[in-house]
Amino acid sequence: MFVSIENCSSIEQVQEQCPGAVHIEQMDGGGLVFDSSSDYDTWAGQI
Protein backbone atom coordinates (compact mmCIF):
# COMPACT_ATOMS: atom_id res chain seq x y z
CA MET A 1 0.00 0.00 0.00
CA PHE A 2 1.23 3.53 -0.76
CA VAL A 3 0.64 6.23 1.84
CA SER A 4 0.73 9.74 0.42
CA ILE A 5 2.63 12.57 2.08
CA GLU A 6 -0.70 14.43 1.95
CA ASN A 7 -2.14 11.87 4.39
CA CYS A 8 0.94 11.42 6.58
CA SER A 9 3.67 14.03 6.73
CA SER A 10 6.20 11.86 8.61
CA ILE A 11 7.25 8.23 8.86
CA GLU A 12 5.97 8.24 12.45
CA GLN A 13 2.48 9.12 11.21
CA VAL A 14 2.65 6.27 8.69
CA GLN A 15 3.55 3.90 11.56
CA GLU A 16 0.55 5.17 13.54
CA GLN A 17 -1.76 4.72 10.51
CA CYS A 18 -0.43 1.21 9.78
CA PRO A 19 0.51 -0.38 13.11
CA GLY A 20 0.71 -3.89 11.60
CA ALA A 21 3.26 -2.92 8.97
CA VAL A 22 6.26 -5.22 8.73
CA HIS A 23 8.31 -2.69 6.76
CA ILE A 24 7.86 0.92 5.64
CA GLU A 25 9.99 2.22 2.79
CA GLN A 26 10.17 6.00 2.57
CA MET A 27 9.70 7.28 -0.98
CA ASP A 28 9.28 10.64 -2.68
CA GLY A 29 5.75 11.78 -1.96
CA GLY A 30 5.04 9.27 0.80
CA GLY A 31 5.85 5.73 1.78
CA LEU A 32 5.31 2.12 0.76
CA VAL A 33 3.81 -0.04 3.49
CA PHE A 34 4.39 -3.79 3.44
CA ASP A 35 2.19 -6.16 5.44
CA SER A 36 4.52 -9.14 5.09
CA SER A 37 8.21 -9.85 4.80
CA SER A 38 7.68 -11.82 1.60
CA ASP A 39 5.96 -8.83 -0.05
CA TYR A 40 8.89 -6.61 0.92
CA ASP A 41 11.46 -9.17 -0.26
CA THR A 42 9.69 -9.47 -3.62
CA TRP A 43 9.60 -5.69 -4.04
CA ALA A 44 13.23 -5.27 -2.93
CA GLY A 45 14.33 -7.95 -5.38
CA GLN A 46 12.86 -5.98 -8.27
CA ILE A 47 14.67 -2.71 -7.67
C-alpha positions as CSV (number, residue, x, y, z in Angstrom):
1,M,0.0,0.0,0.0
2,F,1.2,3.5,-0.8
3,V,0.6,6.2,1.8
4,S,0.7,9.7,0.4
5,I,2.6,12.6,2.1
6,E,-0.7,14.4,1.9
7,N,-2.1,11.9,4.4
8,C,0.9,11.4,6.6
9,S,3.7,14.0,6.7
10,S,6.2,11.9,8.6
11,I,7.2,8.2,8.9
12,E,6.0,8.2,12.4
13,Q,2.5,9.1,11.2
14,V,2.7,6.3,8.7
15,Q,3.5,3.9,11.6
16,E,0.6,5.2,13.5
17,Q,-1.8,4.7,10.5
18,C,-0.4,1.2,9.8
19,P,0.5,-0.4,13.1
20,G,0.7,-3.9,11.6
21,A,3.3,-2.9,9.0
22,V,6.3,-5.2,8.7
23,H,8.3,-2.7,6.8
24,I,7.9,0.9,5.6
25,E,10.0,2.2,2.8
26,Q,10.2,6.0,2.6
27,M,9.7,7.3,-1.0
28,D,9.3,10.6,-2.7
29,G,5.7,11.8,-2.0
30,G,5.0,9.3,0.8
31,G,5.9,5.7,1.8
32,L,5.3,2.1,0.8
33,V,3.8,0.0,3.5
34,F,4.4,-3.8,3.4
35,D,2.2,-6.2,5.4
36,S,4.5,-9.1,5.1
37,S,8.2,-9.8,4.8
38,S,7.7,-11.8,1.6
39,D,6.0,-8.8,-0.1
40,Y,8.9,-6.6,0.9
41,D,11.5,-9.2,-0.3
42,T,9.7,-9.5,-3.6
43,W,9.6,-5.7,-4.0
44,A,13.2,-5.3,-2.9
45,G,14.3,-8.0,-5.4
46,Q,12.9,-6.0,-8.3
47,I,14.7,-2.7,-7.7
